[in-house]
Structure formats: C-alpha cells, structure tokens
Amino acid sequence: MTDELNDESIEGWLKGRKGWKRSGKVLTKNFDFQSFRDAIVFVNRVASLADEMDHHPDIDIRYTTVGLSLTTHSAGGITEKDLKLAERVDFATSAR
C-alpha cells in the first residue's frame, strides 16, 4: 500500500504544477477543450494512462470541460501514485 504524503510534500509538488489544486485529500484540475469530441478524446487518453498505472481518477465531464480528481482511497489521501498520474496526464496532454 502507498502511504499518504505529508502536507509539505504535496504543497511543494503543487508549486511546480500549472492548474492542479488541492481540495482536502484530493488533487483536482479542470481541462477545457474546444469541442465535446476533444474532451472525450482527452478522457480516453486519461483512461489509457490510468489503466497502465492501475490507478484511476474520478472524471467529471461537463460538455467541453473535464475535471479530474486524484486520491488514493486505500491510503485515505494523496500519495505518490496521484502525483505520478497527474504528471503523466500533463505530459500526455502538453501540460494543458
């Protein structure tokens, strides 16, 4: 099991990341697209990354806006798995 990260580690990571925010024990970021189709393509890309890592985000689709929420339920908060998935999403989507 992955251990929950301390506040200092999370806050330090957030300083270097565009758009990611912390909401309690969850990392969140919204991604905006020009069309619904583009939003769905993004969701499919995230699904592939999540399956590769065996770590799955909560995904909220609102027309052209996609919200991701990352937390490790088994650890009760944010872990390295969440940070790594967030980094992979940013890399795969040109750091939107």
PyMOL CGO cylinders between C-alpha atoms (Angstrom):
from pymol import cmd
from pymol.cgo import CYLINDER

trace = [
    CYLINDER, 0.00, 0.00, 0.00, 1.20, 3.50, -0.78, 0.3, 1, 1, 1, 1, 1, 1,
    CYLINDER, 1.20, 3.50, -0.78, 1.45, 5.91, 2.16, 0.3, 1, 1, 1, 1, 1, 1,
    CYLINDER, 1.45, 5.91, 2.16, -0.34, 9.25, 2.27, 0.3, 1, 1, 1, 1, 1, 1,
    CYLINDER, -0.34, 9.25, 2.27, 2.04, 12.16, 1.63, 0.3, 1, 1, 1, 1, 1, 1,
    CYLINDER, 2.04, 12.16, 1.63, 2.59, 14.91, 4.18, 0.3, 1, 1, 1, 1, 1, 1,
    CYLINDER, 2.59, 14.91, 4.18, 1.38, 18.46, 3.58, 0.3, 1, 1, 1, 1, 1, 1,
    CYLINDER, 1.38, 18.46, 3.58, 4.86, 19.81, 2.82, 0.3, 1, 1, 1, 1, 1, 1,
    CYLINDER, 4.86, 19.81, 2.82, 5.43, 17.24, 0.07, 0.3, 1, 1, 1, 1, 1, 1,
    CYLINDER, 5.43, 17.24, 0.07, 2.09, 17.98, -1.56, 0.3, 1, 1, 1, 1, 1, 1,
    CYLINDER, 2.09, 17.98, -1.56, 2.45, 21.76, -1.35, 0.3, 1, 1, 1, 1, 1, 1,
    CYLINDER, 2.45, 21.76, -1.35, 5.98, 21.57, -2.79, 0.3, 1, 1, 1, 1, 1, 1,
    CYLINDER, 5.98, 21.57, -2.79, 4.73, 19.47, -5.69, 0.3, 1, 1, 1, 1, 1, 1,
    CYLINDER, 4.73, 19.47, -5.69, 1.84, 21.88, -6.36, 0.3, 1, 1, 1, 1, 1, 1,
    CYLINDER, 1.84, 21.88, -6.36, 4.21, 24.86, -6.66, 0.3, 1, 1, 1, 1, 1, 1,
    CYLINDER, 4.21, 24.86, -6.66, 5.71, 23.32, -9.78, 0.3, 1, 1, 1, 1, 1, 1,
    CYLINDER, 5.71, 23.32, -9.78, 2.40, 22.33, -11.40, 0.3, 1, 1, 1, 1, 1, 1,
    CYLINDER, 2.40, 22.33, -11.40, 0.14, 24.50, -13.51, 0.3, 1, 1, 1, 1, 1, 1,
    CYLINDER, 0.14, 24.50, -13.51, -3.58, 24.19, -12.80, 0.3, 1, 1, 1, 1, 1, 1,
    CYLINDER, -3.58, 24.19, -12.80, -3.50, 21.47, -10.12, 0.3, 1, 1, 1, 1, 1, 1,
    CYLINDER, -3.50, 21.47, -10.12, -5.13, 22.33, -6.81, 0.3, 1, 1, 1, 1, 1, 1,
    CYLINDER, -5.13, 22.33, -6.81, -5.60, 20.57, -3.53, 0.3, 1, 1, 1, 1, 1, 1,
    CYLINDER, -5.60, 20.57, -3.53, -9.06, 20.17, -2.05, 0.3, 1, 1, 1, 1, 1, 1,
    CYLINDER, -9.06, 20.17, -2.05, -8.56, 18.42, 1.26, 0.3, 1, 1, 1, 1, 1, 1,
    CYLINDER, -8.56, 18.42, 1.26, -7.28, 14.93, 0.48, 0.3, 1, 1, 1, 1, 1, 1,
    CYLINDER, -7.28, 14.93, 0.48, -7.80, 15.23, -3.28, 0.3, 1, 1, 1, 1, 1, 1,
    CYLINDER, -7.80, 15.23, -3.28, -5.83, 16.76, -6.18, 0.3, 1, 1, 1, 1, 1, 1,
    CYLINDER, -5.83, 16.76, -6.18, -8.02, 18.41, -8.81, 0.3, 1, 1, 1, 1, 1, 1,
    CYLINDER, -8.02, 18.41, -8.81, -7.61, 20.04, -12.20, 0.3, 1, 1, 1, 1, 1, 1,
    CYLINDER, -7.61, 20.04, -12.20, -10.02, 21.18, -14.89, 0.3, 1, 1, 1, 1, 1, 1,
    CYLINDER, -10.02, 21.18, -14.89, -9.17, 20.89, -18.58, 0.3, 1, 1, 1, 1, 1, 1,
    CYLINDER, -9.17, 20.89, -18.58, -11.05, 22.98, -21.17, 0.3, 1, 1, 1, 1, 1, 1,
    CYLINDER, -11.05, 22.98, -21.17, -11.46, 21.96, -24.81, 0.3, 1, 1, 1, 1, 1, 1,
    CYLINDER, -11.46, 21.96, -24.81, -12.92, 23.49, -27.95, 0.3, 1, 1, 1, 1, 1, 1,
    CYLINDER, -12.92, 23.49, -27.95, -15.44, 20.71, -28.53, 0.3, 1, 1, 1, 1, 1, 1,
    CYLINDER, -15.44, 20.71, -28.53, -17.16, 17.85, -26.76, 0.3, 1, 1, 1, 1, 1, 1,
    CYLINDER, -17.16, 17.85, -26.76, -15.36, 15.41, -29.06, 0.3, 1, 1, 1, 1, 1, 1,
    CYLINDER, -15.36, 15.41, -29.06, -11.96, 16.84, -27.97, 0.3, 1, 1, 1, 1, 1, 1,
    CYLINDER, -11.96, 16.84, -27.97, -12.98, 16.41, -24.33, 0.3, 1, 1, 1, 1, 1, 1,
    CYLINDER, -12.98, 16.41, -24.33, -13.86, 12.76, -24.93, 0.3, 1, 1, 1, 1, 1, 1,
    CYLINDER, -13.86, 12.76, -24.93, -10.57, 12.13, -26.75, 0.3, 1, 1, 1, 1, 1, 1,
    CYLINDER, -10.57, 12.13, -26.75, -8.82, 13.51, -23.67, 0.3, 1, 1, 1, 1, 1, 1,
    CYLINDER, -8.82, 13.51, -23.67, -10.86, 11.27, -21.36, 0.3, 1, 1, 1, 1, 1, 1,
    CYLINDER, -10.86, 11.27, -21.36, -9.89, 8.25, -23.44, 0.3, 1, 1, 1, 1, 1, 1,
    CYLINDER, -9.89, 8.25, -23.44, -6.22, 9.25, -23.21, 0.3, 1, 1, 1, 1, 1, 1,
    CYLINDER, -6.22, 9.25, -23.21, -6.51, 9.57, -19.43, 0.3, 1, 1, 1, 1, 1, 1,
    CYLINDER, -6.51, 9.57, -19.43, -8.24, 6.17, -19.29, 0.3, 1, 1, 1, 1, 1, 1,
    CYLINDER, -8.24, 6.17, -19.29, -5.29, 4.56, -21.06, 0.3, 1, 1, 1, 1, 1, 1,
    CYLINDER, -5.29, 4.56, -21.06, -2.79, 6.15, -18.69, 0.3, 1, 1, 1, 1, 1, 1,
    CYLINDER, -2.79, 6.15, -18.69, -4.86, 5.18, -15.67, 0.3, 1, 1, 1, 1, 1, 1,
    CYLINDER, -4.86, 5.18, -15.67, -5.14, 1.57, -16.81, 0.3, 1, 1, 1, 1, 1, 1,
    CYLINDER, -5.14, 1.57, -16.81, -1.37, 1.40, -17.40, 0.3, 1, 1, 1, 1, 1, 1,
    CYLINDER, -1.37, 1.40, -17.40, -0.77, 2.61, -13.84, 0.3, 1, 1, 1, 1, 1, 1,
    CYLINDER, -0.77, 2.61, -13.84, -3.69, 0.69, -12.32, 0.3, 1, 1, 1, 1, 1, 1,
    CYLINDER, -3.69, 0.69, -12.32, -4.71, 3.94, -10.63, 0.3, 1, 1, 1, 1, 1, 1,
    CYLINDER, -4.71, 3.94, -10.63, -7.97, 5.54, -11.71, 0.3, 1, 1, 1, 1, 1, 1,
    CYLINDER, -7.97, 5.54, -11.71, -9.15, 9.14, -11.23, 0.3, 1, 1, 1, 1, 1, 1,
    CYLINDER, -9.15, 9.14, -11.23, -12.66, 10.40, -10.77, 0.3, 1, 1, 1, 1, 1, 1,
    CYLINDER, -12.66, 10.40, -10.77, -13.63, 12.09, -14.03, 0.3, 1, 1, 1, 1, 1, 1,
    CYLINDER, -13.63, 12.09, -14.03, -16.35, 14.73, -14.43, 0.3, 1, 1, 1, 1, 1, 1,
    CYLINDER, -16.35, 14.73, -14.43, -17.35, 15.63, -17.98, 0.3, 1, 1, 1, 1, 1, 1,
    CYLINDER, -17.35, 15.63, -17.98, -19.29, 18.87, -18.48, 0.3, 1, 1, 1, 1, 1, 1,
    CYLINDER, -19.29, 18.87, -18.48, -19.59, 19.46, -22.22, 0.3, 1, 1, 1, 1, 1, 1,
    CYLINDER, -19.59, 19.46, -22.22, -16.14, 20.92, -23.09, 0.3, 1, 1, 1, 1, 1, 1,
    CYLINDER, -16.14, 20.92, -23.09, -14.70, 20.88, -19.55, 0.3, 1, 1, 1, 1, 1, 1,
    CYLINDER, -14.70, 20.88, -19.55, -13.24, 17.75, -17.97, 0.3, 1, 1, 1, 1, 1, 1,
    CYLINDER, -13.24, 17.75, -17.97, -12.45, 17.69, -14.26, 0.3, 1, 1, 1, 1, 1, 1,
    CYLINDER, -12.45, 17.69, -14.26, -10.03, 15.17, -12.80, 0.3, 1, 1, 1, 1, 1, 1,
    CYLINDER, -10.03, 15.17, -12.80, -9.87, 14.29, -9.12, 0.3, 1, 1, 1, 1, 1, 1,
    CYLINDER, -9.87, 14.29, -9.12, -6.99, 12.17, -7.84, 0.3, 1, 1, 1, 1, 1, 1,
    CYLINDER, -6.99, 12.17, -7.84, -6.74, 10.47, -4.47, 0.3, 1, 1, 1, 1, 1, 1,
    CYLINDER, -6.74, 10.47, -4.47, -5.65, 7.07, -3.23, 0.3, 1, 1, 1, 1, 1, 1,
    CYLINDER, -5.65, 7.07, -3.23, -8.69, 5.71, -1.40, 0.3, 1, 1, 1, 1, 1, 1,
    CYLINDER, -8.69, 5.71, -1.40, -6.78, 2.84, 0.23, 0.3, 1, 1, 1, 1, 1, 1,
    CYLINDER, -6.78, 2.84, 0.23, -4.35, 5.34, 1.81, 0.3, 1, 1, 1, 1, 1, 1,
    CYLINDER, -4.35, 5.34, 1.81, -7.00, 7.88, 2.73, 0.3, 1, 1, 1, 1, 1, 1,
    CYLINDER, -7.00, 7.88, 2.73, -5.41, 10.73, 0.80, 0.3, 1, 1, 1, 1, 1, 1,
    CYLINDER, -5.41, 10.73, 0.80, -2.87, 11.89, -1.74, 0.3, 1, 1, 1, 1, 1, 1,
    CYLINDER, -2.87, 11.89, -1.74, 0.06, 9.57, -2.46, 0.3, 1, 1, 1, 1, 1, 1,
    CYLINDER, 0.06, 9.57, -2.46, 2.93, 9.30, -4.93, 0.3, 1, 1, 1, 1, 1, 1,
    CYLINDER, 2.93, 9.30, -4.93, 0.57, 7.38, -7.23, 0.3, 1, 1, 1, 1, 1, 1,
    CYLINDER, 0.57, 7.38, -7.23, -1.60, 10.50, -7.56, 0.3, 1, 1, 1, 1, 1, 1,
    CYLINDER, -1.60, 10.50, -7.56, 1.36, 12.77, -8.27, 0.3, 1, 1, 1, 1, 1, 1,
    CYLINDER, 1.36, 12.77, -8.27, 2.74, 10.39, -10.89, 0.3, 1, 1, 1, 1, 1, 1,
    CYLINDER, 2.74, 10.39, -10.89, -0.61, 10.06, -12.65, 0.3, 1, 1, 1, 1, 1, 1,
    CYLINDER, -0.61, 10.06, -12.65, -1.05, 13.86, -12.64, 0.3, 1, 1, 1, 1, 1, 1,
    CYLINDER, -1.05, 13.86, -12.64, 2.42, 14.27, -14.15, 0.3, 1, 1, 1, 1, 1, 1,
    CYLINDER, 2.42, 14.27, -14.15, 1.69, 11.68, -16.85, 0.3, 1, 1, 1, 1, 1, 1,
    CYLINDER, 1.69, 11.68, -16.85, -1.62, 13.37, -17.70, 0.3, 1, 1, 1, 1, 1, 1,
    CYLINDER, -1.62, 13.37, -17.70, 0.11, 16.74, -18.01, 0.3, 1, 1, 1, 1, 1, 1,
    CYLINDER, 0.11, 16.74, -18.01, 2.89, 15.28, -20.16, 0.3, 1, 1, 1, 1, 1, 1,
    CYLINDER, 2.89, 15.28, -20.16, 0.47, 13.40, -22.40, 0.3, 1, 1, 1, 1, 1, 1,
    CYLINDER, 0.47, 13.40, -22.40, -1.70, 16.47, -22.88, 0.3, 1, 1, 1, 1, 1, 1,
    CYLINDER, -1.70, 16.47, -22.88, 1.10, 19.00, -23.46, 0.3, 1, 1, 1, 1, 1, 1,
    CYLINDER, 1.10, 19.00, -23.46, 0.75, 20.33, -19.88, 0.3, 1, 1, 1, 1, 1, 1,
    CYLINDER, 0.75, 20.33, -19.88, -2.64, 21.92, -20.51, 0.3, 1, 1, 1, 1, 1, 1,
]
cmd.load_cgo(trace, "trace")
